[in-house]
């Protein structure tokens, strides 16, 4: 899984978010058990592009697939939301993170 995480991270950093998403979705379709790191890399890619709805959808998908977000996952989204003045959403996620 580490190799796929690196691949997806590189695609995101290179501005090829759609390619990263295709690789990610292909892994899901093939039945791979994706870990917190690969989800976090995708979430970071979405946040870096300002695609917060997609990042939040990925967070929900992560939880639906029994993958528990870690502090780094929440931190990426929360900081990005605060940077874009989405304070209500950021505070909601912060409360969710603290309650875990």
C-alpha positions in Angstrom: 0.0 0.0 0.0 3.0 2.3 0.6 3.8 2.4 -3.1 0.3 3.4 -4.0 0.3 6.1 -1.3 3.5 7.5 -2.8 2.1 7.3 -6.3 -1.1 9.1 -5.3 0.9 11.7 -3.4 3.1 12.4 -6.3 0.2 12.7 -8.7 -1.5 15.2 -6.3 1.7 17.3 -5.9 2.1 17.3 -9.6 -1.4 18.8 -10.1 -2.8 15.5 -11.5 -5.6 15.2 -9.0 -8.0 13.4 -11.4 -5.3 10.8 -12.1 -4.8 10.3 -8.4 -8.5 9.9 -7.9 -8.7 7.3 -10.6 -5.9 5.3 -9.0 -7.6 5.6 -5.6 -11.0 4.5 -6.9 -9.4 1.7 -8.8 -7.9 0.4 -5.6 -11.3 0.5 -3.9 -13.0 -1.3 -6.8 -10.3 -4.0 -6.7 -11.0 -4.6 -3.0 -7.9 -3.3 -1.5 -8.1 -2.4 2.2 -7.0 1.2 2.1 -5.3 2.7 5.2 -5.4 6.1 6.9 -2.3 7.3 5.0 -3.7 6.9 1.5 -7.0 8.5 2.5 -5.1 11.4 4.1 -3.0 11.9 1.0 -6.1 12.2 -1.1 -7.7 14.5 1.4 -4.6 16.7 1.3 -4.7 16.8 -2.4 -8.3 18.0 -2.4 -7.6 20.6 0.3 -4.6 22.0 -1.6 -6.9 22.5 -4.6 -9.6 24.2 -2.5 -11.9 21.2 -3.1 -13.3 21.1 0.5 -16.5 19.3 -0.4 -14.5 16.5 -2.0 -12.2 16.4 1.0 -15.2 16.1 3.4 -16.8 13.5 1.2 -13.5 11.5 1.3 -13.5 11.8 5.1 -17.0 10.3 5.1 -16.0 7.6 2.7 -13.0 6.8 4.9 -15.2 6.4 8.0 -17.8 4.4 6.0 -15.0 2.0 5.1 -14.0 1.5 8.7 -10.8 3.5 8.4 -10.4 5.8 11.4 -9.1 9.2 10.7 -6.1 10.2 12.7 -5.0 13.7 14.1 -3.1 14.4 10.9 -6.1 13.8 8.7 -8.3 16.1 10.7 -5.5 18.7 11.0 -5.1 19.0 7.2 -8.8 19.6 6.7 -9.3 21.9 9.7 -6.3 24.1 8.8 -7.4 24.3 5.2 -11.0 25.3 6.2 -9.8 28.0 8.6 -7.5 29.4 5.9 -10.5 29.8 3.6 -12.7 31.3 6.3 -14.9 28.2 6.5 -14.8 28.6 10.3 -18.1 26.8 11.1 -17.1 23.7 9.2 -13.6 23.8 10.7 -15.0 24.1 14.3 -17.4 21.2 13.7 -14.6 19.0 12.6 -12.4 20.1 15.5 -15.2 19.1 17.9 -15.6 15.8 16.1 -11.8 15.2 16.4 -11.8 16.0 20.1 -14.7 13.7 20.8 -12.8 10.7 19.4 
